[in-house]
Amino acid sequence: MQKFLLNREQARSLGTAVGIVLAVCIASAFLVRLVLPGSPAMTAGWDLEQGKSRSALSDATILSKLRIPSDIPRKRLLAVMIENHEGARLHQEGIDDALMVWEFPVEGFISRFAVVFDADHLPGRIGPVRSLRPYFIDALQPLVSTVVHAGASPEAYSKARSGDITAIDLLSHYGSAERDEAIPEPHNLFIRRSEITSLPGAPITETPWPPYTIGNPTAGSAALTVNLNFHNPVHDVVYRYSRLRDAYIRSSGPTEDQGHPRNVLVLEMPVTAIGEMGRLTIPVSGHGRALLFTGGMVQQGEWRKEGLFGSFVFKTDKGSSFLFAPGQTWVTSLPGLDRVKWLDE
């Protein structure tokens, strides 16, 4: 009888231990679900700090995507102009650390990037740095207070002098830049993090981040492959959605690009004039059609920007806000959305 009672006590203890283990496992799974990219948990008003690792599945990247609640999330934002000529793509650095990339066509309808970083978490080296155009300034304001570039069109120089943005020209501060002799010119001008922090200019102010609504779309058709037509096979862009990363893998022509955006935003912005040296006029204020690809789905609607100093607003066709995933956002301006095709495979 005593032996039987002893076994019952042992069984009771064993059952208690098993219950504790199961509870810990369930709690751990819930926490991992919150932290990992692609979690369906609502993240509106939550902040995100970009990771530094190139591997989206590394421990460092997973920890870097931990979202900290904040009533008024803010970041010190800095933009750097990076070229996207086919001769420069293999040498691009820093894009995978960007919070946001603004992509516009330039002369010859080759695209160029204004890459937006958290100034407190810059990559080690950024480039190749290229020249500035006025519509990049219009798109960045009022979110970004400082843009680093190497040269500019006359219109961009004039707009930078009259606007609220500080444009720092590396051609005037050549000692802060470096030419990588292993890369052919003109695709070899870079700037290091240590040099950016010492550049003269206005202080980088804090601005609200993110500048859009975070959430999980509940409606929209599947969009696992997205094609952007630049009418040139070397410059046409393809995004392929990766369920493993919960992000889009971008390719420009035959080259897989840096950066794996969780949001791909395409804005219809017609080119209204082509001027001297083939420079484009692209009005950024006003409104137009918009597409947002996130989580393997597409949301359709429009963008609005009231005046050059107004903030962008993105709405669906039904009037609700576009819902973005936390993480990198890639914004591309195209003259018409007929250039965008997507597939559910």
N, C-alpha and C positions, 0 to 999 in steps of 0.2 A: 504493500500500500504506500509506504514511504517513497519507494522507488518510482511508483506511478505519479505521485504528487510532484516529485522532483522533475520528471519529464514534462509534466504540464507547465511548471514554472519556466522550464527551458523553452518550451514552445511559445509561451506568452512573450518572453524576452525576444525570441527570434522574430515573432510577428511584429513587435514594436520596432525592431531594427529595420526590418524590411519596409515598414511604413515610412520611416524617416528617410530612408534612401530614395524611395519613390517620390516623396515630397520635394526633396532636394533636386532630383532630376527634372521634375516638372517645372520648378521655379527657374532652374538654369536654362531650360529650353525657352521659357517665356522671355528671359532677359536677352538671350541670344537673338531671339526674334525681333526684339526692339532695336538691337544694335546693328545687325547685319543690313547691308544695303538691300533694298527690295522689300523691306518690311511693310506690310499693309497698314501698320499703325499710323494714325493721323499725326502729322508732324508740323502742322501750321504753327508758325511762331517759334520754331525751333531752329537752332543754329547748327552750322556744319563747318568743320574745319577740314580742309583738304589734306589727304595724306601725302607723304613724300615718296613712297615706294612706287616703282613702276608696276609691281604686281598687284592687281586688284584684289587678290585673295590672300595676301600676306597678313600676318598678325598685325604689323604696323598700320596697314591700311584699314583693317577692320576696326582697330582701336581709334584711329583718327576719325572715323565716321560716327563716333559716339555723339549723339545730339544732346546738347545741354539746353534745358528750357530757359528762356529769357523773355521778359516782358518787352524789351526794346533791343533786339539784337542789332549790333552795329559792327562794321568793319572799316578799316582804313584801306581804301581801294586805290590801286595803281594800275595803269594800262601801259603796255609796251607794244609798239607796232612790229609785227613779225611778217616777213614775206612768205608767199606761197608759190613762188615760181617753181617749176618742176626741178630746176637745178638746186633749189634750196631745201626741198622737203626732207631729204635724208639727213640734213644737218640741223633741223629744227630742234631747239632745246627749250624746256620749261613749260610747254603747252600742257603736259599731263598734270601740272600743278595748278592750272588756272581754275578760277571759280566760274568764269564765263569767257567765251570767245565770240567776238563780233566779226563776221565775215561779210565783206562787201566786194563787188567787182571794182577793178581799177582799169587803167588803160589796157586795151586789148581784151577786156573782159576776163582777165586773169584775176583771181580773188586774192585778197590780202586780209590779214587778221589784226584786230586790236584785242590783245589778250589781257584780261583783267585778273589781277592777283590780289590776294590779301597781303598788304605791304608788310605785315608782321610775320609772314610765313612765305617768303620768296624762295624760289629754287636757286641753286648755286650759280647757274649761268642761263641767260635768256638770249634768244636770237634765232636766225639772223635778223637784226634790227633793220627796218626799212622806213621809207618816207610816209608822211602823213597826208591825208586828204580831208577836205572840210566836212564831209558827211560822217566820218568817224567821230569827229568832235561833237556833231549834233546828236549822234546816237549815245555817246558816253555821258553827256550832260543830262541831268545834274548829278548822276550817280557817282562819277569818277572825277576827282579834283586834279589829277596829274596824269599826263601821258608822256612817255619817253619815245622819241623817234629819231630818225637820221635823215634830215632833209624834209621838205614838204613842198607842195604846190603853192603858188602865190596866194591862192584863195584860202588855203589852210593856214598859212602864216598870218594872213589878215584876220581870219576868224579867231585864231588863238589869241591874238593881241586884244581883240574886242570882247572875248567871251569870259566866262568864269572858270575856265580850265587853264591849268598851267602846263604849257607844252615845253618840254626840255629837249632841245636839239643836240644830239650827240656830235654833230658836225661842228658845233660851237664849243663842245666840251669833249674834244677828241681824246684827251688824256684819260677820260673815264671809261672809254670803250677799248676793245681789243680786236685786232685782226688775227684770225686763226689762219696761219700760213699753210696749214694742211688742207684748207678748203679754198676752191677757186673764188676769186673776186667776181662780182660784188656780193656774193652770198656768204661772207665770212666775218661780218661785223657783229660782235656780241658784247654784252655787258654783264658783269658779275654782280651778285647780290651785294657784296661789300662796296662796290662802286656806286650802286644805285642809292644806297643809304647816305652817301656823302655828296650826292649831286646838289648843287645850289637850286633854290626855288622855294615856292611857298610850301608850308607844312601840309602833309597829306591829312585831310580832315576825315572824320568818321561820318559814315553814312549808313542808313538802315540796310540791313541785309537779312534775308534775300529780298529782291525787289519784286517779287511775285508771290502768288498763293501756293503754299505747299499742301498737298493732299493726294488722295488716290481717286483717279477718275473711275466712275462706275459705268460709263457709256462711251462707245466709240468702236470703230471697226479695227480689226487686227492690222498691224503694220510692222511686219518683221523685217522687210527689206524696203529701203527708201532710196530712190534714185533722184539726184539733182542734176539737171541737164544744163551744162555750161556750153553746149554746142562744140565741144572739143574733147575727144577721148582722153587726152592727157590731163584735163582739168575736171571732167565729170566726176561727181561724188556719189559714192554708194555707202549707205549705212546699213549694217546688218545687226539685228538685235541678238544679243547673247543672253539667254536665260540664266546662265551660270553667273555672269557679272551683273545681271539686271541693268545693262547699259548697251549702248550702240557702239559697234566697232566701225570706225570711219576709214574709208579709202578714197584717195584722190588719184584718179587714173590708176596706174598699177601699184601705187605706194600706199601701204597702210600707215595712217597718220598717228601721231601722238594724241593722247587724250581719248577717253572713252566716255562720252557724254551720256548722262542719264536722261537728258532732255535735248531734243533737236527741234528748234523753233525756226520756222521759215516764214519770212515776212515779204509780202508783195510790195515792192517799192520801185516804180517805173523809173527808168533813166530818161530824163526830160531833155537833155542836151549832151552833145559831145563837142567839146571845145578844142582849144589849142593843145597840141601834143596828144590828142585823143583823151583828154581828161573829161571825166563824166560829171554830170550834174544829177544828184539823186536827192530829192526832197525827203527829209526824214520826219518832219512834223506833219500832222494831219491824221489820216486813217487809211487802212487798207486791209485786205484779206490776210489771214494767218493760219498756219498749221502747226500744231504741237504734237510731236511724237515722243511718247514716254511709256515705259513699261510694255513695249510691243503693241501699243495702241495709238490711234490718232484722234486728236480733238481738232475740230474745225471752227473757225470764227473770224475775229478781226482784231487788229491792233489800233490803238489810238495814242497820239502824243500831242497834247494841246500846247503848241508853241515850242520853240527850241529848248526852253528851260523847263518844260513840263516832263513829267515822268511817263514812261510807257504803261499802258493798261491793255490787258489781253482778256478778251471775252469770247465765250462760245457763241454759236448761232442762237442759242436760247437765252443769252444774256447773263449767264453765270461766268465766274472767273475761270480761266484756264487753271488746271491743277498740275503743278510741277512736282517732280520728285526731288528730294534733297540731293545735291550733288552737282556735278559740272553741267552747265548749259551751253549749247552751241547755237548761236543765232546767225542765220544766213539771210541776206537780202537778195532777192531775185526780181527781175522786171515783171514776171508773171508766174502765177502758180501752176500754169499749164506745163511748166518745166519740172514739176514734181510728180512723181509716180510712186506708188507703194503697193506692195504685195503682202498677202497674209502667209507667206512661206519664206 
